[in-house]
């Protein structure tokens, strides 16, 4: 396909703005030839109008028809072939094997939603009438979930396929019956347009109402803010930084009619190493931990950014630092992410009470350490570093470690490395972690998120804006629905 650099508004391509930008090759910063036009507010208005127009006919389609649309999207993605893989690699610097695998994950989760909505997914509850009940008769009550309406989705920088245009947020909203207006990520606009084209083709081939999907491009925050505040928008999904997600959340809740915001905003994902486990497996744990820290150049929201150990096990950190020094530094997704990584690591290295344990000059895989006492005095050292870096916090004893966990902000994940007996002897540790995260792992590492009906990829604030939801797995669909109760309705009248 020939790239246009324009906005995708339903079945048409639009270019009304004058400002342009280009996608960049992650490896060298050189511009890719296509010029992308910044969306105008007029184009956003048209995208939202089309979405509103499509909502009524789209939500009334059968689950089978919506599933057909989703499966057609998967087929169109595959039909893009190697050109999609090549472009995503060019714009992100990620290796071909990673992007190929990510495409498989993307089509896999699309098919999972298609299968899911063919079942009894609307959570129907029927509470039959009891007309003879005294002192008052009981009415017939029937509850089910219905779609919220036109949804705005912001794509992530670090997953150009699985958390982007045809990612889990878009697919779960479409599966629920909500038209989507997608804000393309400027870090990979060419990849976004290719996937947007695939969705457009799938919509047309399956007879979807025009406006079920639109996509706009912009590098400024103004268009993003305009999308969130648009009166037609009924829900927002976002994956990115805390600063960006919180800004959009604040705009959404201050609207005349607030809307739900599902923002995944990052996490430092504490990993606890228990004494017996380290005694028995120090070498293998150092290897696995260093690989997890550096996986994808550390550019994952599940990167293990915080390690928790007891003072008696401090020697383990020297072994881990040596492993990290052996890890190569890959290509960052964008120059801005690399710059932010350098700045964050330099900030850590200059803090009183923080030691730098790795030997290579920044930017490089990095390990820092500090005591719980230092971290309590200077909470800035606990801020997320997006890249191959981790901070080890050293606790005096188990009581100190559990108390420190109790003071942590919300996280996406926590991990426990321990032998069975020492875990059974410390139930308060598991309990403390469960109050802070959406997912606890045992004897593993948090990088890698299974797409499953049981997955929770979310967590207490500030990791997300709504800890009751997940952005991965089929349960993600319920972010874009609401319950409604029909009282004394015969079944043939219930939509």
Secondary structure, DSSP 8 states (H G I E B T S, - for coil): -----SEEETTEEE-----EEEEE-TTT--EEEEEEE---HHHHHHHHHHHHHHHHHHHTS-HHHHHHHHHHHHHHHHHTTHHHHHHHHHHH---HHHHHHHHHHHHHHHHHHHHHTTSS-S--EEE--BTT-SSS-B--EEEEEEE---EEEE--SS-TTTTSTTSHHHHHHHHHT--EEEE--GGGHHHHHHHHHHHHHHHHHTT--TTSEEEE--SSHHHHHHHHH-TT--EEEEES-HHHHHHHHHHHHTSSS--EEEEE-----EEEE-HHHHHHHHHHHHHHHHHHHHGGGG-STT---EEEEEGGGTTHHHHHHHHHHHS-----SSHHHHHHHHHHHHHHHTSTT-EE---S-SSS-EEEEEEHHHHHH-GGGGS---SSEEEEEEESSHHHHHHHHHHS--EEEEEEE--HHHHHT-HHHHHHHHTTEEEEEESS-S------TT-----STTSBS-TT--SSSGGGGGGGEEEEEEES--GGG--
